[in-house]
Amino acid sequence: AQKVTQAQTEISVVEKEDVTLDCVYETRDTTYYLFWYKQPPSGELVFLIRRNSFDEQNEISGRYSWNFQKSTSSFNFTITASQVVDSAVYFCALSEANRNTNAGKSTFGDGTTLTVKP
Amino acid sequence: ETGVTQSPTHLIKTRGQQVTLRCSSQSGHNTVSWYQQALGQGPQFIFQYYREEENGRGNFPPRFSGLQFPNYSSELNVNALELDDSALYLCASSLPQTVTYGYTFGSGTRLTVV
């Protein structure tokens, strides 16, 4: 069975601080996909990034960066120079490979609530 | 593109009743997944539909069923509602290459069962 653990329930930082959100996953599959989503108070999840199990290259997108380490089954997310608008709940998700849709059944962590104070 | 629209936004039902939640996806999004999100938890995968056929299911009983239509809309039906069914129900759609484009989520339907 797949499992995603986001050990940090809540994080509070002051604006401009860097913050890392941890994600550890468990799966027996050799092909799988990892995602990060942001859920603002409005409720809808916003897609941020995806990684497949064969691509361990780290990625940077503006102030966001992701560190995928297969050896430790971790897919951590760092926000550099945090801003108040980054305040939200962040979810890490693991998806099974599916022959029809690439990413099939998804397992989400319970999320990390990030509060960025001015 | 108009995003993913879910209706209604809020709903109150009585235990034992049946409910239908609706989702309207973007044109071309032939993959749709439904999730149940309890307060303070991550979304739980209910099922996925691809080209109007069920394409994977989570650990939900058969009283949770779905339909996907050719016009990229879909429904989630729940029979014999229980108090524990109270949650935010999210619909997410995608182009066929889900890992390339990711899923677009709607704002959800907040279901309260009393």
Chai-1 contact restraints between the chains, C-beta under 6 A:
chainA,res_idxA,chainB,res_idxB,connection_type,confidence,min_distance_angstrom,max_distance_angstrom,comment,restraint_id
A,Y33,B,V99,contact,1.0,0.0,6.0,A-B,restraint_1
A,G43,B,S107,contact,1.0,0.0,6.0,A-B,restraint_2
A,G43,B,G108,contact,1.0,0.0,6.0,A-B,restraint_3
A,E44,B,F105,contact,1.0,0.0,6.0,A-B,restraint_4
A,E44,B,S107,contact,1.0,0.0,6.0,A-B,restraint_5
A,L45,B,F105,contact,1.0,0.0,6.0,A-B,restraint_6
A,F47,B,G102,contact,1.0,0.0,6.0,A-B,restraint_7
A,R50,B,V99,contact,1.0,0.0,6.0,A-B,restraint_8
A,R50,B,G102,contact,1.0,0.0,6.0,A-B,restraint_9
A,F91,B,G42,contact,1.0,0.0,6.0,A-B,restraint_10
A,N100,B,Y50,contact,1.0,0.0,6.0,A-B,restraint_11
A,N100,B,N55,contact,1.0,0.0,6.0,A-B,restraint_12
A,T101,B,T31,contact,1.0,0.0,6.0,A-B,restraint_13
A,T101,B,Y50,contact,1.0,0.0,6.0,A-B,restraint_14
A,T101,B,T98,contact,1.0,0.0,6.0,A-B,restraint_15
A,N102,B,Q97,contact,1.0,0.0,6.0,A-B,restraint_16
A,N102,B,T98,contact,1.0,0.0,6.0,A-B,restraint_17
A,N102,B,V99,contact,1.0,0.0,6.0,A-B,restraint_18
A,A103,B,T98,contact,1.0,0.0,6.0,A-B,restraint_19
A,A103,B,V99,contact,1.0,0.0,6.0,A-B,restraint_20
A,G104,B,G56,contact,1.0,0.0,6.0,A-B,restraint_21
A,K105,B,F45,contact,1.0,0.0,6.0,A-B,restraint_22
A,K105,B,G56,contact,1.0,0.0,6.0,A-B,restraint_23
A,S106,B,F45,contact,1.0,0.0,6.0,A-B,restraint_24
A,F108,B,G42,contact,1.0,0.0,6.0,A-B,restraint_25
A,F108,B,P43,contact,1.0,0.0,6.0,A-B,restraint_26
A,G109,B,G42,contact,1.0,0.0,6.0,A-B,restraint_27
A,D110,B,Q41,contact,1.0,0.0,6.0,A-B,restraint_28
A,D110,B,G42,contact,1.0,0.0,6.0,A-B,restraint_29
A,G111,B,G42,contact,1.0,0.0,6.0,A-B,restraint_30
